Amino acid sequence: MCPMATFFIQNFGCRATQADAGAIRESLLASGHTPVESETGAALVVLNTCTVTAAADAEACESIRRIHRENPGARIIATGCYAQRAPEELASLPGVVSVIGNSHQHELASLLSHSAEFFPASELVRGSSAPVFREQMLRRVLPVNFQLHHHTDAPDARTRPVLKIQDGCNHRCAYCVIPLVRGSSRSADPALVIAEINRLIESGVQEVVLSGIDLGSYGRDLQPRISLQSLVREIISETQLASLRLSSIEPVDITRDFIAFVASEPRIAPHFHMPLQSGCDKILRAMHRWYRAEHYARRVQLIRELLPHAAIGADVIAGFPGETDEDHADTVNFLSALPLSYLHVFSFSPRPGTKAAALAHAVPPRIIHDRARELRSIARKKSQEFRASQVGRKLRALTLSRQEEDSTFAVTGNYLNIRVAGSLPRNRWLEIIIPPDGAPAVPLPL
């Protein structure tokens, strides 16, 4: 029997991995382990890794080396997408006692409890990803006895927990390793989702963020089949949740009907994140994306038509193999013309096992860097313009955990992070007038 230990979880990557980290934490708490505030004081450190880019891999490896250097007695467990893809790489690092891929992540706590010695590195990553959405995958948010004063490893999770309702992906985008490390698309049973949200409401949660690897495909694998829109309708009608936010959804899954539904329901945050990846049709074809720039632009226009003040975010990749200066210029011009609210920019890096890794005409790193810098400049401009367009509007905002110099941060439905004057408790709704950039907002009487 492994003795109970203090533990710390370091998380990397997307909202789905945040939810996974919540499940790991919950299972360790249920097994009697004790969380601590930092890795330096932990006997057990779990790194929940990402592998979407080479930079994500490097960040995880550097963190492991640093943790071992600063806390040489800590037992380090590597899990997550990098652990699923390349267990031997992580197992070779100092301090790593076990590597557990996504396929066995839900067994982490029980494996610790039933083994006198930690299992050999790499032993548990060989199986393919689970063919079904396990109930344990859904419970990746907060412990059952969660109260708002309890610590969680992601600060916003105390107020806005991430609930992963879908995992895996059936698409095969040329650049993306995620289907290889998370398997095919699978969905949580709607009844479990409703029950989990009601549990969170009982614990005091005000906003839940629904997430998935390919969230728009939710329910297509279930019998009877159900759509994401149908599930959201059930959540709105069968729970008293104050605010529901949706994470990334592919543009082909955002229809006029879906946008109109969001626009008609004030309890759904007016916030759409649609991955773009490129504004050049030639590159979209090479990426094996299933839409073209004009189709994406129509979706943005529909959102602006029905929800003029909604947040609209996009992902874009700089330097995909074969991208010429003209192709990059197409993306720059396309993004410049779109009324986006924010933009996430990624520099292309080849991922082992993907089609893009074998493509010719790689873009030199210096050029990728320069193109990404230009795209980030557009991103800053878009964010500034959107924020300026909201100045003077009265919006509802939810206070977060973060505080700074006698002010508290809050998030609006359309995803503005606002500094509010005063030290306020988290998880409180406020009415505020959006101030000019940099100025704190003053809460209005409710």
DATADA-V711391 format. One record per residue. N is the residue number from 0. RES is the residue in one letter. BURIAL is I if it has 24 or more other C-alpha atoms within 12 Angstrom, else O. Layout:
BEGIN
n	res	burial
N	RES	BURIAL
N	RES	BURIAL
END
This chain:
BEGIN
n	res	burial
0	M	O
1	C	O
2	P	O
3	M	I
4	A	I
5	T	I
6	F	I
7	F	I
8	I	I
9	Q	I
10	N	I
11	F	I
12	G	I
13	C	I
14	R	I
15	A	I
16	T	I
17	Q	I
18	A	I
19	D	I
20	A	I
21	G	I
22	A	I
23	I	I
24	R	I
25	E	I
26	S	I
27	L	I
28	L	I
29	A	O
30	S	I
31	G	O
32	H	I
33	T	I
34	P	I
35	V	I
36	E	O
37	S	O
38	E	I
39	T	I
40	G	I
41	A	I
42	A	I
43	L	I
44	V	I
45	V	I
46	L	I
47	N	I
48	T	I
49	C	I
50	T	I
51	V	I
52	T	I
53	A	I
54	A	O
55	A	I
56	D	I
57	A	O
58	E	I
59	A	I
60	C	I
61	E	O
62	S	I
63	I	I
64	R	O
65	R	O
66	I	I
67	H	I
68	R	O
69	E	O
70	N	O
71	P	O
72	G	O
73	A	I
74	R	I
75	I	I
76	I	I
77	A	I
78	T	I
79	G	I
80	C	I
81	Y	I
82	A	I
83	Q	I
84	R	I
85	A	I
86	P	I
87	E	I
88	E	O
89	L	I
90	A	I
91	S	O
92	L	I
93	P	I
94	G	I
95	V	I
96	V	I
97	S	I
98	V	I
99	I	I
100	G	I
101	N	I
102	S	I
103	H	I
104	Q	I
105	H	I
106	E	I
107	L	I
108	A	I
109	S	I
110	L	I
111	L	I
112	S	I
113	H	O
114	S	O
115	A	O
116	E	O
117	F	I
118	F	I
119	P	O
120	A	I
121	S	I
122	E	O
123	L	I
124	V	I
125	R	O
126	G	O
127	S	O
128	S	I
129	A	I
130	P	O
131	V	I
132	F	I
133	R	I
134	E	I
135	Q	I
136	M	I
137	L	I
138	R	I
139	R	I
140	V	I
141	L	I
142	P	I
143	V	I
144	N	O
145	F	I
146	Q	O
147	L	I
148	H	O
149	H	O
150	H	I
151	T	I
152	D	I
153	A	I
154	P	I
155	D	I
156	A	I
157	R	I
158	T	I
159	R	I
160	P	I
161	V	I
162	L	I
163	K	I
164	I	I
165	Q	I
166	D	I
167	G	I
168	C	I
169	N	I
170	H	I
171	R	I
172	C	I
173	A	I
174	Y	I
175	C	I
176	V	I
177	I	I
178	P	I
179	L	I
180	V	I
181	R	I
182	G	I
183	S	I
184	S	I
185	R	I
186	S	I
187	A	I
188	D	I
189	P	I
190	A	O
191	L	I
192	V	I
193	I	I
194	A	I
195	E	I
196	I	I
197	N	I
198	R	I
199	L	I
200	I	I
201	E	O
202	S	I
203	G	I
204	V	I
205	Q	I
206	E	I
207	V	I
208	V	I
209	L	I
210	S	I
211	G	I
212	I	I
213	D	I
214	L	I
215	G	I
216	S	I
217	Y	I
218	G	I
219	R	I
220	D	I
221	L	O
222	Q	O
223	P	O
224	R	O
225	I	O
226	S	I
227	L	I
228	Q	I
229	S	O
230	L	I
231	V	I
232	R	O
233	E	O
234	I	I
235	I	I
236	S	O
237	E	O
238	T	I
239	Q	I
240	L	I
241	A	I
242	S	I
243	L	I
244	R	I
245	L	I
246	S	I
247	S	I
248	I	I
249	E	I
250	P	I
251	V	I
252	D	I
253	I	I
254	T	I
255	R	O
256	D	O
257	F	I
258	I	I
259	A	O
260	F	I
261	V	I
262	A	I
263	S	O
264	E	O
265	P	O
266	R	I
267	I	I
268	A	I
269	P	I
270	H	I
271	F	I
272	H	I
273	M	I
274	P	I
275	L	I
276	Q	I
277	S	I
278	G	I
279	C	I
280	D	I
281	K	I
282	I	I
283	L	I
284	R	O
285	A	I
286	M	I
287	H	O
288	R	I
289	W	I
290	Y	I
291	R	I
292	A	I
293	E	O
294	H	I
295	Y	I
296	A	I
297	R	O
298	R	I
299	V	I
300	Q	I
301	L	I
302	I	I
303	R	I
304	E	O
305	L	O
306	L	I
307	P	O
308	H	I
309	A	I
310	A	I
311	I	I
312	G	I
313	A	I
314	D	I
315	V	I
316	I	I
317	A	I
318	G	I
319	F	I
320	P	I
321	G	I
322	E	I
323	T	O
324	D	O
325	E	O
326	D	I
327	H	I
328	A	O
329	D	I
330	T	I
331	V	I
332	N	O
333	F	I
334	L	I
335	S	I
336	A	O
337	L	I
338	P	I
339	L	I
340	S	I
341	Y	I
342	L	I
343	H	I
344	V	I
345	F	I
346	S	I
347	F	I
348	S	I
349	P	I
350	R	I
351	P	I
352	G	O
353	T	I
354	K	O
355	A	I
356	A	I
357	A	O
358	L	O
359	A	O
360	H	O
361	A	O
362	V	I
363	P	O
364	P	O
365	R	O
366	I	O
367	I	I
368	H	O
369	D	O
370	R	I
371	A	I
372	R	O
373	E	I
374	L	I
375	R	I
376	S	O
377	I	I
378	A	I
379	R	O
380	K	O
381	K	I
382	S	I
383	Q	O
384	E	O
385	F	I
386	R	I
387	A	O
388	S	I
389	Q	I
390	V	I
391	G	O
392	R	O
393	K	O
394	L	I
395	R	I
396	A	I
397	L	I
398	T	I
399	L	I
400	S	I
401	R	I
402	Q	O
403	E	O
404	E	O
405	D	O
406	S	I
407	T	I
408	F	I
409	A	I
410	V	I
411	T	I
412	G	I
413	N	I
414	Y	I
415	L	I
416	N	I
417	I	I
418	R	I
419	V	I
420	A	I
421	G	O
422	S	O
423	L	I
424	P	I
425	R	I
426	N	I
427	R	I
428	W	I
429	L	I
430	E	I
431	I	I
432	I	I
433	I	I
434	P	I
435	P	O
436	D	O
437	G	O
438	A	O
439	P	I
440	A	I
441	V	I
442	P	I
443	L	O
444	P	O
445	L	O
END
